[in-house]
């Protein structure tokens, strides 16, 4: 079976917000959970902050950020996903931009916050994406990342179980591309980013199986998935 099928986001790009579709049902519930943590970490006042959402998909995090008052640049390569996000969003604070997340068409140091949400586990060279995020951040700005750890338990739960029972589309993930926390920390440190917060994520197994969509809870363990917040130092390298 082909792994890391990026064509899913074009073939099913019209289904991001469709509650009748199972394709992105788990991502919708997971991002409701993550939005609560993200809002807590970024603070209550997001008004007029510039947020760059790299690999935004259909805008599952871009929309709540815009509703909270942020100006969001939502970047993705999938025209179908971007079109769905644009059609669904009532907020005018989102600029939908088709571009490679490794080369965002934005100036250095422009962003207060950058997101790499559900992205790194799909990239051959995740450190390149981290460098680009660091380039975009102003001094004191933050990078939010969530991804999947490269462990046997993550391989079993995120690939064999979740894909096997239809919680996510088959072929979504290639466990070879999962990212260990230490690897992410080293990539961030090389770009002048300092880790500020980290939280493990683990499924609520009974609820997940009952609802047939992944529901997460916070966890101390990083063995499956994790979210991290990094801060851009004022004197670090530019990220290039």
C-alpha positions in Angstrom: 0.0 0.0 0.0 1.2 3.5 -0.8 2.0 5.5 2.3 1.9 9.3 3.0 -0.7 9.8 0.3 -0.7 13.5 -0.2 -3.3 13.2 -3.0 -5.9 12.6 -0.3 -6.0 16.4 0.3 -6.9 17.0 -3.3 -9.2 14.1 -3.9 -11.1 14.7 -0.7 -10.3 18.4 -0.5 -14.0 19.4 -0.5 -14.8 17.3 2.6 -12.8 19.2 5.4 -16.0 20.6 7.0 -18.5 18.0 5.7 -19.9 16.3 8.8 -21.3 13.5 6.6 -17.8 12.6 5.4 -15.5 10.3 7.4 -12.3 11.5 5.7 -11.4 14.3 8.0 -13.7 13.5 11.0 -10.8 12.6 13.2 -8.9 15.7 12.2 -11.9 17.9 13.1 -12.2 16.4 16.6 -8.4 16.4 17.2 -8.2 20.1 16.2 -11.0 21.1 18.6 -8.8 19.6 21.3 -5.7 21.2 20.1 -7.3 24.6 19.7 -8.0 24.7 23.5 -4.3 24.1 24.2 -3.1 26.5 21.5 -5.4 29.3 22.8 -4.1 28.7 26.3 -0.4 28.8 25.2 -0.7 31.8 22.9 -2.7 33.8 25.4 -6.1 35.5 25.3 -5.3 38.5 23.2 -4.8 37.5 19.6 -6.3 40.6 18.2 -4.4 41.9 15.1 -1.6 39.3 15.6 -0.3 37.9 12.4 -0.4 34.1 12.3 1.0 32.0 9.5 -0.5 28.5 9.2 1.9 26.4 7.2 0.1 23.4 5.7 -3.3 24.7 6.7 -5.4 22.2 4.8 -9.1 23.3 4.9 -8.5 25.8 7.8 -9.4 23.8 10.9 -7.1 26.0 13.0 -7.0 29.1 10.7 -10.8 29.7 11.3 -10.8 29.7 15.1 -7.6 31.9 15.1 -9.4 34.4 12.8 -12.5 34.4 15.0 -10.2 35.2 18.0 -9.1 38.3 16.1 -5.8 37.2 14.5 -4.9 38.0 10.9 -4.1 34.6 9.4 -2.1 33.7 6.3 -3.1 30.1 5.5 -0.5 28.4 3.3 -1.0 25.0 1.5 -0.2 23.4 -1.8 -3.7 21.8 -2.3 -6.0 24.0 -4.3 -9.0 21.9 -3.4 -8.3 22.2 0.3 -7.7 26.0 0.0 -10.8 26.4 -1.9 -12.9 24.6 0.7 -11.3 26.6 3.5 -12.0 29.9 1.6 -15.6 28.9 0.9 -16.3 27.8 4.5 -14.7 30.7 6.3 -16.9 33.6 7.1 -13.9 35.5 8.5 -12.2 38.0 6.2 -9.1 37.9 8.3 -7.7 34.9 6.5 -5.6 35.1 3.4 -5.5 31.8 1.5 -2.2 31.3 -0.2 -1.2 28.4 -2.5 2.5 27.9 -1.9 5.1 25.3 -0.8 5.4 25.6 3.0 9.2 25.4 2.6 9.1 28.7 0.6 6.3 30.8 1.9 5.9 34.1 -0.1 6.3 36.2 3.1 9.1 38.4 4.4 11.5 37.5 7.2 10.3 38.3 10.7 6.7 39.1 9.7 4.8 36.8 12.0 3.8 36.8 15.7 3.0 33.1 15.5 3.6 30.3 13.1 1.8 26.9 13.0 3.1 23.5 11.7 0.0 21.5 12.6 -0.3 17.9 11.4 2.4 18.6 8.9 5.9 17.4 9.9 4.9 13.7 9.8 4.3 14.1 6.1 7.7 15.6 5.1 10.9 14.0 4.1 12.9 16.8 5.6 11.0 18.3 8.6 14.0 20.4 9.7 13.5 22.5 6.5 10.0 23.4 7.5 11.1 24.3 11.0 13.8 26.6 9.4 11.2 28.3 7.2 8.9 28.8 10.2 11.8 30.3 12.2 12.5 32.7 9.3 9.0 34.0 9.4 9.0 34.7 13.1 9.7 38.0 14.7 11.9 38.1 17.8 9.8 36.8 20.7 7.3 35.1 18.3 6.2 31.5 18.8 6.1 28.4 16.7 3.4 25.8 17.5 4.1 22.2 16.3 2.1 19.0 16.7 3.3 15.8 15.2 3.6 12.0 15.8 6.5 10.4 17.6 8.5 7.7 15.8 7.8 4.8 18.2 6.4 1.3 17.9 3.3 2.3 19.8 2.7 5.3 17.5 3.1 3.0 14.4 0.6 0.6 15.8 -2.0 3.1 17.0 -1.7 5.8 14.3 -1.2 3.5 11.3 -2.4 -0.1 11.8 -5.3 0.6 14.2 -6.5 4.0 13.1 -6.2 3.3 9.4 -7.3 -0.4 9.8 -10.6 0.5 11.3 -11.2 3.6 9.1 -10.6 6.3 11.7 -8.3 8.0 9.1 -8.0 7.2 5.4 -5.7 4.3 4.5 -2.3 5.4 3.4 -2.4 8.7 5.3 0.8 8.1 7.3 4.2 6.7 6.6 5.7 5.8 10.1 9.2 6.3 8.6 8.5 10.0 8.6 7.3 10.3 12.2 9.4 12.8 14.3 11.0 12.1 17.6 10.8 15.0 20.2 14.6 15.2 20.4 15.0 15.5 16.6 12.4 18.4 16.7 14.2 20.1 19.6 17.5 20.0 17.8 16.0 21.3 14.5 14.4 24.2 16.5 17.5 25.0 18.5 19.5 25.3 15.3 17.2 28.1 14.2 17.3 30.1 17.4 14.1 28.6 18.8 13.8 27.7 22.5 11.2 25.2 23.8 8.6 26.8 26.0 5.8 24.2 26.4 5.2 20.6 25.5 2.2 18.3 26.0 1.7 14.6 25.1 -1.4 13.5 23.3 -3.2 10.1 23.7 -6.5 8.9 22.4 -9.5 8.4 24.6 -9.8 4.9 23.4 -13.4 4.0 24.3 -14.8 7.3 23.0 -12.7 7.0 19.9 -13.9 3.5 19.1 -17.5 4.4 20.0 -17.6 7.6 17.9 -15.4 6.2 15.2 -13.3 9.3 15.2 -10.1 10.0 17.2 -10.6 11.9 20.4 -7.4 13.0 22.3 -6.7 13.8 25.9 -3.5 15.4 27.4 -0.8 13.0 28.5 2.5 13.1 30.1 3.8 10.5 27.8 5.1 11.6 24.4 5.0 8.0 23.0 2.2 8.7 20.5 1.8 12.3 19.6 2.8 15.6 21.1 2.4 19.4 20.8 5.2 21.8 21.4 5.5 25.6 21.6 8.9 27.3 20.7 9.9 30.9 21.2 12.1 32.8 18.8 15.1 34.2 20.6 16.0 37.8 19.9 19.6 37.1 18.8 19.4 33.7 17.1 20.1 32.9 13.5 17.6 34.0 10.8 16.5 30.4 10.1 18.0 30.3 6.6 
